[in-house]
Amino acid sequence: MILAAGRGERMRPLSDAVPKPLIPVRGRALLDRIMDRLAEHGVRNIVVNVHHLGEQIATLLGGRANIVREDRLLDTGGSLKNALPLLGDGPFFVLNGDGLWTDGPAPMLGRLDAMWDPVRMDALLLLHPLATAIGGEPTDRGDYFLDPGERARHRGPADSAPYYFASVSVCDRRLLHNAPEGPFSLVRLWHRAQAAGHLYGLVHDGSWFHVGTPRALADAEAALAQPALAKAALT
């Protein structure tokens, strides 16, 4: 599931005319890069939700994904619940449509797949160290701690946490059991999984880009122009 319906308010004015997932980084749309990585991993059933300038996204994707058009924004959790009938019976990846990363020694999606344990986990979050993310803001406080046994714990009332949620997760259908109706954040379900001891995290060992603003987009462009990152970048 690729979440691509949001308006990208912080990316304005670029996102006024182009939906954020279609904004190019070094000549390729963020969404195209994600689709390539999913294809490389062997994912065949891809669902993409759209709202803001959604027909642009549908046109780009053609027949490569099932498109779910939302008449109103449902937020991340509501969108996932709305698309659940299209996602099959097993666990599934959930990716933000503006995600951008480079792999470490092994492909990141494969690392998530290998760590996934349906007995212990309702959700497995990709995490990235706050200190090494590219494009973050000085005021960013991080999202999660990683406790012994790789259990993820939200920052809560703490002043800061060492890891960002890095825009990719693996979720089980049971995460949506008794989920509310209408718009709601997926974080609400992760909190519930955390309380039950079923929320886990994996630390990303490649580069991760916080592409939230035009300035952060420029940071990503500059970083990916460096030979070491350019070689590892999404193609």
PyMOL commands that set and color helices and strands:
alter all, ss='L'
color gray80, all
select helices_A, chain A and resi 9-11+14-17+20-22+30-41+54-61+75-86+108-115+130-132+148-150+173-176+186-195+214-224+227-232
alter helices_A, ss='H'
color red, helices_A
select strands_A, chain A and resi 2-3+24-25+28-29+47-50+66-69+92-96+123-129+144-147+151-154+163-171+199-203
alter strands_A, ss='S'
color yellow, strands_A
deselect
rebuild
show_as cartoon
